[in-house]
Amino acid sequence: MKVLSVVGNRPQFIKSGPLAAALREAGIDEVTLHTGQHWDRELSEVFFEELGLPAPAYRLDLHTSDAERMRPGIAAALEAERPDWALVFGGTNSTLAGAEAALDAGVPVAHVEAGLRSGDWSMPEERNRVAVDRVAALLLCPDERSAELLRAEGVPGRIDVVGDVMADACLRLGPIARQRSTVLERLELVPAGYVVATIHREANVRPDRLARLEDGLGRIPEPVVFPAHPRTRSLLGEPPPNVRLVEPLGYLDMAALCSQARVIVTDSGGLQKEAYWYGVPCVTARPSTEWVDTVELGANVLVDDDPDALVAAVAAARMPDGLPQLYGDGNASPRVAAALRASLAPA
């Protein structure tokens, strides 16, 4: 059996690590295509190096998030490889381009992180997820909530609850990151003595919203470490005195930094989950989230772009006691491999 995995951004590279190992162990031949949606080295190449991923067989190197520009290159790889499955992850434009190209080529689509919904149709990721779920032959869900949502939507593909493959990476590599990384020493930080911030979504890098978020971060009394996405950095002015802008970090440094923070402020879907698994409270600079369980349990607070709400939420942030395990047990990747082997068509 052969699968073509389409990846293009940081969370997808992280998910690819444990999944690539599980596919090999299951005797499945994986061919990886990197769309180039994230092309900065610290958002791309470093993940392949640190996670021990095989080098992508195909690099579109497009330096764009335009799904239409990705599709011809993906189509050419599908034609050359003729895989049994096209494997796509999450809700990025790379995900949509991979699914659409596979649909045109007659290759069944397996969607990792199927069934997630934030309810915010202004987000491209929301529209992408729905579009991909409608055409996927195999829908690999992180939890029962997402599976039930797909059943209610009446999607035609086969639905399997496997857990979250990102949890596999986070639970295995988090302790290793804290042992190996020297990022706290380099930045002269102490555990639980700082806040980590990441802002990169298209909606939040509009000048008006970004200015409000920067205002809120500047009023936090603790040091704020801000690994800035290139798009975000290009729009930021002189940071407030407490905000330290740093270049994007590799996976191990970022895991060590985030897992030892007092609070994480982010608009990243992946980092919301990682914060939960690390036991670090999260403040999300979005009006909605697809990871609603983290909010319902009190581990995550939505503040949109309100600077006052952001400051108050960071000050009050605490992880509740007795939280349940969310999104799997760290063994999602072998379940994905088993689901791919089980059938090449919907049940």
C-alpha positions as CSV (number, residue, x, y, z in Angstrom):
1,M,0.0,0.0,0.0
2,K,1.2,3.5,-0.8
3,V,0.0,6.9,0.6
4,L,0.8,10.4,-0.6
5,S,0.9,12.7,2.4
6,V,0.4,16.4,1.6
7,V,1.9,18.8,4.2
8,G,2.6,22.5,4.1
9,N,2.8,24.1,7.6
10,R,4.2,23.7,11.1
11,P,1.3,21.7,12.7
12,Q,1.3,19.3,9.7
13,F,5.0,18.7,10.0
14,I,4.6,17.9,13.7
15,K,1.8,15.4,13.0
16,S,3.8,13.8,10.2
17,G,6.6,12.7,12.7
18,P,4.8,9.9,14.7
19,L,2.5,9.1,11.7
20,A,5.4,8.5,9.4
21,A,6.9,6.0,11.9
22,A,3.6,4.3,12.4
23,L,3.1,3.9,8.6
24,R,6.6,2.4,8.2
25,E,5.8,-0.1,11.0
26,A,2.6,-1.0,9.3
27,G,4.4,-1.7,6.0
28,I,2.8,1.3,4.3
29,D,4.9,3.1,1.8
30,E,4.6,6.9,2.4
31,V,5.5,9.5,-0.2
32,T,5.6,13.1,1.2
33,L,4.8,16.2,-0.7
34,H,5.6,19.6,0.8
35,T,3.5,22.4,-0.8
36,G,5.7,25.2,0.5
37,Q,2.9,27.0,2.3
38,H,5.4,27.5,5.1
39,W,8.7,28.1,3.5
40,D,10.8,29.9,6.2
41,R,13.4,27.5,7.4
42,E,12.4,27.7,11.1
43,L,8.8,27.0,10.1
44,S,9.7,24.2,7.7
45,E,13.0,22.5,7.3
46,V,13.9,22.5,11.0
47,F,10.9,20.3,11.7
48,F,12.1,17.6,9.2
49,E,15.5,17.7,10.8
50,E,14.4,17.6,14.4
51,L,11.6,15.1,14.0
52,G,13.6,12.8,11.9
53,L,11.2,12.9,9.0
54,P,12.2,11.6,5.6
55,A,13.0,14.4,3.2
56,P,9.9,15.2,1.1
57,A,9.9,13.4,-2.3
58,Y,8.2,16.4,-3.8
59,R,8.8,20.0,-3.0
60,L,6.5,22.5,-4.8
61,D,8.5,25.4,-3.2
62,L,5.7,27.8,-4.2
63,H,6.1,30.2,-1.2
64,T,2.4,30.8,-1.3
65,S,-0.8,29.8,0.5
66,D,-2.8,29.8,-2.7
67,A,-4.5,26.4,-3.1
68,E,-5.1,26.9,-6.8
69,R,-1.4,27.3,-7.4
70,M,-0.6,24.1,-5.4
71,R,-3.1,21.8,-7.2
72,P,-1.1,21.3,-10.5
73,G,2.0,20.2,-8.6
74,I,0.0,17.8,-6.4
75,A,-1.8,16.5,-9.4
76,A,1.5,15.7,-11.1
77,A,2.7,13.8,-8.0
78,L,-0.5,11.8,-7.8
79,E,-0.2,10.9,-11.5
80,A,3.4,9.8,-11.0
81,E,2.9,7.8,-7.8
82,R,-0.7,6.5,-8.2
83,P,-1.1,6.0,-4.4
84,D,-3.9,4.1,-2.7
85,W,-4.6,7.1,-0.5
86,A,-4.0,10.8,-0.4
87,L,-3.5,11.8,3.2
88,V,-4.3,15.4,4.2
89,F,-4.2,17.1,7.6
90,G,-6.3,19.7,9.3
91,G,-7.8,22.7,7.5
92,T,-5.1,24.6,5.7
93,N,-5.1,25.6,2.0
94,S,-2.6,22.8,1.5
95,T,-5.2,20.4,2.9
96,L,-7.8,21.7,0.5
97,A,-5.5,21.6,-2.5
98,G,-4.5,18.0,-1.7
99,A,-8.0,16.9,-1.4
100,E,-9.2,18.6,-4.5
101,A,-6.3,17.3,-6.6
102,A,-6.9,13.8,-5.3
103,L,-10.6,14.0,-6.1
104,D,-9.8,15.0,-9.7
105,A,-7.3,12.1,-9.9
106,G,-9.7,9.5,-8.6
107,V,-7.5,8.8,-5.5
108,P,-9.4,8.4,-2.2
109,V,-8.8,11.0,0.4
110,A,-8.1,10.3,4.1
111,H,-8.6,13.4,6.3
112,V,-6.7,13.6,9.6
113,E,-8.5,15.9,12.1
114,A,-11.8,15.4,10.4
115,G,-15.0,16.8,11.9
116,L,-13.6,19.9,13.7
117,R,-15.8,23.0,13.6
118,S,-15.3,26.4,15.1
119,G,-18.6,27.8,13.7
120,D,-16.7,30.9,12.3
121,W,-17.2,31.0,8.6
122,S,-14.9,34.0,8.2
123,M,-12.0,31.6,8.8
124,P,-10.6,30.0,5.6
125,E,-9.8,26.9,7.8
126,E,-13.4,26.4,8.6
127,R,-14.5,26.4,5.0
128,N,-11.6,24.1,4.1
129,R,-12.4,21.6,6.7
130,V,-16.1,21.3,5.7
131,A,-15.1,21.0,2.0
132,V,-12.6,18.3,2.6
133,D,-14.9,16.3,5.0
134,R,-17.5,16.2,2.3
135,V,-15.2,14.5,-0.2
136,A,-13.0,12.4,2.1
137,A,-13.4,8.6,1.8
138,L,-11.9,8.1,5.3
139,L,-12.5,10.7,8.1
140,L,-10.0,10.3,11.0
141,C,-11.5,12.1,14.0
142,P,-9.7,13.2,17.2
143,D,-12.7,12.5,19.4
144,E,-16.4,11.4,19.6
145,R,-17.6,15.0,19.4
146,S,-16.2,15.5,15.9
147,A,-17.4,12.1,14.8
148,E,-21.0,12.9,16.0
149,L,-20.9,16.2,14.1
150,L,-19.9,14.4,10.9
151,R,-22.7,11.9,11.3
152,A,-25.1,14.8,11.8
153,E,-23.8,16.4,8.6
154,G,-24.4,13.2,6.7
155,V,-20.9,12.9,5.2
156,P,-20.6,9.9,2.9
157,G,-17.1,8.8,4.0
158,R,-16.2,6.2,6.7
159,I,-15.8,7.7,10.1
160,D,-13.1,6.5,12.5
161,V,-12.2,8.0,15.9
162,V,-8.5,7.6,16.3
163,G,-7.4,10.4,18.6
164,D,-5.1,13.3,17.7
165,V,-1.7,12.5,16.0
166,M,-0.3,15.8,17.3
167,A,-0.8,14.4,20.9
168,D,1.5,11.5,19.9
169,A,4.3,14.0,19.1
170,C,3.6,16.3,22.1
171,L,3.4,13.5,24.7
172,R,6.6,11.8,23.4
173,L,8.7,14.8,22.5
174,G,7.8,17.3,25.2
175,P,9.9,15.7,27.9
176,I,12.8,15.3,25.5
177,A,12.5,18.9,24.5
178,R,12.8,20.1,28.1
179,Q,15.9,17.9,28.6
180,R,17.7,18.9,25.4
181,S,16.7,22.5,24.7
182,T,18.6,25.4,26.1
183,V,16.1,28.0,25.0
184,L,15.2,29.2,28.6
185,E,18.9,29.7,29.4
186,R,19.5,31.5,26.1
187,L,16.6,33.8,26.7
188,E,17.4,34.2,30.4
189,L,14.0,32.9,31.5
190,V,12.8,30.9,34.5
191,P,10.0,28.2,34.4
192,A,6.5,29.7,35.0
193,G,8.0,33.2,35.0
194,Y,7.0,34.3,31.5
195,V,4.2,34.3,28.9
196,V,4.5,32.9,25.4
197,A,2.6,34.7,22.6
198,T,2.1,33.6,19.0
199,I,-0.1,35.6,16.5
200,H,-0.1,34.7,12.9
201,R,-3.7,34.1,11.5
202,E,-4.7,36.3,8.6
203,A,-7.5,37.9,10.5
204,N,-5.2,38.9,13.3
205,V,-2.4,40.4,11.2
206,R,-4.6,43.2,10.0
207,P,-3.1,46.4,11.4
208,D,-6.1,47.3,13.6
209,R,-6.4,44.0,15.3
210,L,-2.7,43.4,15.6
211,A,-2.3,46.8,17.3
212,R,-5.0,45.9,19.9
213,L,-3.4,42.6,20.6
214,E,0.1,44.2,20.9
215,D,-1.5,46.8,23.3
216,G,-2.8,43.9,25.5
217,L,0.5,42.0,25.4
218,G,2.3,45.2,26.4
219,R,0.3,45.6,29.6
220,I,1.1,42.1,30.9
221,P,3.5,42.6,33.9
222,E,5.5,39.5,33.1
223,P,8.0,39.1,30.2
224,V,6.3,38.1,27.0
225,V,8.3,36.0,24.6
226,F,6.9,36.3,21.1
227,P,8.3,34.0,18.4
228,A,7.0,36.0,15.4
229,H,5.9,34.5,12.2
230,P,7.5,36.5,9.3
231,R,4.1,37.9,8.2
232,T,3.4,39.1,11.7
233,R,6.9,40.5,12.3
234,S,6.7,42.6,9.1
235,L,3.6,44.4,10.5
236,L,4.7,45.0,14.1
237,G,6.1,48.3,15.2
238,E,8.6,48.8,18.1
239,P,7.5,46.2,20.6
240,P,6.6,47.2,24.2
241,P,9.4,46.9,26.7
242,N,8.1,43.7,28.2
243,V,7.6,42.0,24.8
244,R,10.6,40.2,23.4
245,L,10.4,39.4,19.7
246,V,12.4,36.3,18.7
247,E,12.7,34.4,15.4
248,P,10.4,31.4,14.9
249,L,11.7,28.4,16.8
250,G,12.3,24.8,15.9
251,Y,10.0,22.2,17.4
252,L,12.1,21.2,20.4
253,D,12.9,24.8,21.4
254,M,9.2,25.8,21.0
255,A,8.0,22.8,23.0
256,A,10.5,23.5,25.8
257,L,9.5,27.2,25.8
258,C,5.7,26.6,25.8
259,S,5.6,23.7,28.2
260,Q,7.3,25.8,30.9
261,A,5.4,29.0,30.4
262,R,2.9,30.3,32.9
263,V,0.4,31.2,30.2
264,I,0.3,30.9,26.4
265,V,-1.5,33.6,24.3
266,T,-2.1,32.4,20.8
267,D,-4.4,32.2,17.8
268,S,-3.0,28.8,16.8
269,G,-5.3,25.8,16.9
270,G,-2.4,23.4,17.4
271,L,-0.9,25.4,20.3
272,Q,-4.3,25.5,22.1
273,K,-4.1,21.7,22.2
274,E,-0.4,21.6,23.1
275,A,-1.0,24.0,26.0
276,Y,-3.7,21.6,27.4
277,W,-1.4,18.6,27.1
278,Y,1.4,20.6,28.7
279,G,-0.8,21.7,31.6
280,V,-0.3,25.4,30.7
281,P,-3.4,27.7,30.7
282,C,-4.2,29.2,27.3
283,V,-5.7,32.6,26.2
284,T,-6.9,32.5,22.6
285,A,-6.9,35.7,20.6
286,R,-9.9,34.5,18.4
287,P,-13.7,34.8,18.8
288,S,-14.1,31.1,18.4
289,T,-12.2,27.8,18.4
290,E,-12.5,24.3,17.0
291,W,-11.1,22.9,20.2
292,V,-14.2,23.8,22.2
293,D,-13.5,21.2,25.0
294,T,-10.5,23.2,26.2
295,V,-12.8,26.3,26.7
296,E,-15.6,24.3,28.3
297,L,-13.2,22.8,30.8
298,G,-11.8,26.2,31.8
299,A,-8.3,25.6,30.4
300,N,-8.6,28.1,27.6
301,V,-10.3,31.5,27.4
302,L,-11.4,33.3,24.2
303,V,-10.7,37.0,24.2
304,D,-10.8,37.9,20.5
305,D,-8.8,41.1,20.0
306,D,-9.9,42.9,23.2
307,P,-6.8,44.1,25.0
308,D,-8.5,44.5,28.3
309,A,-9.9,41.0,28.2
310,L,-6.5,39.7,27.2
311,V,-4.8,41.3,30.1
312,A,-7.5,40.1,32.6
313,A,-7.5,36.6,31.2
314,V,-3.7,36.3,31.5
315,A,-3.7,37.6,35.1
316,A,-6.4,35.1,36.1
317,A,-5.2,32.1,34.1
318,R,-5.0,28.9,36.1
319,M,-5.3,25.3,35.0
320,P,-8.4,23.7,36.7
321,D,-7.8,20.5,38.8
322,G,-8.9,17.1,37.7
323,L,-8.9,17.7,33.9
324,P,-9.7,14.7,31.7
325,Q,-7.4,13.4,28.9
326,L,-8.5,15.1,25.7
327,Y,-8.0,14.1,22.1
328,G,-6.5,10.6,22.5
329,D,-4.0,8.7,24.5
330,G,-0.8,9.3,22.4
331,N,-1.5,6.3,20.1
332,A,-3.4,7.9,17.3
333,S,-0.8,7.2,14.6
334,P,-1.0,3.4,14.7
335,R,-4.8,3.7,14.6
336,V,-4.5,5.8,11.5
337,A,-2.3,3.3,9.9
338,A,-4.7,0.5,10.8
339,A,-7.7,2.5,9.4
340,L,-5.9,3.0,6.1
341,R,-5.1,-0.7,5.8
342,A,-8.6,-1.7,6.8
343,S,-10.3,-0.4,3.6
344,L,-9.7,1.6,0.5
345,A,-13.4,2.6,0.3
346,P,-16.0,4.0,2.7
347,A,-17.8,1.4,4.9
